[in-house]
C-alpha cells in the first residue's frame, strides 16, 4: 500500500508547472542566445563554431543528473549541513588563493583546478550562504527580531566570507552575497531601524572597498562617463551601449549581431544581455525581464507556502534563492545597460559558465523539492 501511495505522490501534478515552464523557457532562450553570441569567437579561436554550446549542454546534463539526486533529499538534511557547508566553502576560498591550486583567469584567482577542469568557488559560496542563513534565521529568529546581536553575528560571518572573496578579487560576488543576506534577514522580521542602520553601514563599507582598489575605481569612473575613454576603461560599456542602440525596437535579427564579432568582450558570458538587446531589440529585453520576474515570483510563492505550512527553513531557503537570482540578474542587466558599474556577474541560467550552470541546477532542484514537500504537506502526507 505504501509503495502505491509513493508512486502516486511522484506524479508531475505535484510540481509547480509554471515554475518548471519558466525555467525551461529561460534555459532554452539562454542556449539559443549564448550560441549566437559565441559562434564567431568559437569558430575563430577553436575552429569549432558550436564548442561553447556543446560544453554548455554537457554542464546542463551533469547539472540535471545532480539535480535528480538533490530532488530525492529532504530539505531538513540541508538545515543540518549548513554549518559544514560554510566551513567547507571558507576552506575552498582559502585554497583558491594558494598558487598552484587556484587558477588565475583575467587577473583573478577564482577557480580551483580539478584536472583539466576548473570550478568557480564563488558560485558555491552564494549557494552555501543562503543555506546557512536559512538555518540561522530559524534557530535565532527571536534574536534577529529583537536583539542587536541577532544580526551582528551573521554579518560577522558575511564579513569573513567577503574578505576571502575580495582577495580573489570578486567584488560582484561579494555584493550578491551581502545583499542576499541582508534581504533574508529583513524578510525574517528584523526591526526596520536595525535594518536601515545595518544597510547604511554595509553600503558605506562597500563604497570604501569600491574606491580603495585602482581597478575598481577605474571601473566606477568609466561607468559615470564611459565615452570619455571609449578605447580604455570605458571600452566594454561603450560597446555594450552600442549594441543596445543598434537593437532598436525589434533588433537586427537572430545571429546578426555586429558587436559579438570581437568588439564586445565576454559577449557569451557577462555581456550576453547586450547581444540579446542587439539581436532581439526592446521586445527581446522585455521578454527576458518578464521571464525572470515571473520565475522569481513563483519562487517567492513557493517560499510563502512553505512558511504558512510551518516549514520555516524551507521558506527562508526559497526566499534566499529568489533574492539571489533577482539580485544577480538585476545587477547583470544594470551593468550591460550602463546603469551600474562593470562587474563580473553572469546572467543566471542563460550565460555560458560551467560552475554557474551546475549550481543553478542544484538550486532549481532544491526549489522543486521544497514545492514537492509543500504539496505533500497540503495533502496531509508529510
Residue, then its C-alpha position, 0 to 999 in steps of 0.5 A: x500500500x505504501x509503495x502505491x501511495x509513493x508512486x502516486x505522490x511522484x506524479x508531475x501534478x505535484x510540481x509547480x508547472x509554471x515554475x518548471x515552464x519558466x525555467x525551461x523557457x529561460x534555459x532554452x532562450x539562454x542556449x539559443x542566445x549564448x550560441x549566437x553570441x559565441x559562434x564567431x569567437x568559437x569558430x575563430x579561436x577553436x575552429x569549432x563554431x558550436x564548442x561553447x554550446x556543446x560544453x554548455x549542454x554537457x554542464x546542463x546534463x551533469x547539472x540535471x543528473x545532480x539535480x535528480x539526486x538533490x530532488x530525492x533529499x529532504x530539505x531538513x538534511x540541508x538545515x543540518x549541513x549548513x554549518x559544514x557547508x560554510x566551513x567547507x566553502x571558507x576552506x575552498x576560498x582559502x585554497x583558491x588563493x594558494x598558487x598552484x591550486x587556484x587558477x588565475x583567469x583575467x587577473x583573478x584567482x577564482x577557480x580551483x583546478x580539478x584536472x583539466x577542469x576548473x570550478x568557480x568557488x564563488x558560485x558555491x559560496x552564494x549557494x552555501x550562504x543562503x543555506x546557512x542563513x536559512x538555518x540561522x534565521x530559524x534557530x535565532x529568529x527571536x534574536x534577529x527580531x529583537x536583539x542587536x546581536x541577532x544580526x551582528x553575528x551573521x554579518x560577522x560571518x558575511x564579513x569573513x566570507x567577503x574578505x576571502x572573496x575580495x582577495x580573489x578579487x570578486x567584488x560582484x560576488x561579494x555584493x550578491x552575497x551581502x545583499x542576499x543576506x541582508x534581504x533574508x534577514x529583513x524578510x525574517x522580521x528584523x526591526x526596520x531601524x536595525x535594518x536601515x542602520x545595518x544597510x547604511x553601514x554595509x553600503x558605506x563599507x562597500x563604497x570604501x572597498x569600491x574606491x580603495x582598489x585602482x581597478x575598481x575605481x577605474x571601473x566606477x569612473x568609466x561607468x559615470x562617463x564611459x565615452x570619455x575613454x571609449x578605447x580604455x576603461x570605458x571600452x566594454x560599456x561603450x560597446x555594450x551601449x552600442x549594441x543596445x542602440x543598434x537593437x532598436x525596437x525589434x533588433x537586427x535579427x537572430x545571429x546578426x549581431x555586429x558587436x559579438x564579432x570581437x568588439x564586445x568582450x565576454x559577449x557569451x558570458x557577462x555581456x550576453x544581455x547586450x547581444x540579446x538587446x542587439x539581436x532581439x531589440x526592446x521586445x527581446x529585453x522585455x521578454x527576458x525581464x518578464x521571464x525572470x520576474x515571473x520565475x522569481x515570483x513563483x519562487x517567492x510563492x513557493x517560499x510563502x507556502x512553505x512558511x504558512x505550512x510551518x516549514x520555516x527553513x524551507x521558506x527562508x531557503x526559497x526566499x534566499x534563492x529568489x533574492x539571489x537570482x533577482x539580485x544577480x540578474x538585476x545587477x547583470x542587466x544594470x551593468x550591460x545597460x550602463x546603469x551600474x558599474x562593470x562587474x563580473x556577474x553572469x546572467x543566471x541560467x542563460x550565460x555560458x559558465x560551467x560552475x554557474x550552470x551546475x549550481x543553478x541546477x542544484x538550486x532549481x532542484x532544491x526549489x522543486x523539492x521544497x514545492x514537492x514537500x509543500x504539496x505533500x504537506x497540503x495533502x496531509x502526507x508529510 
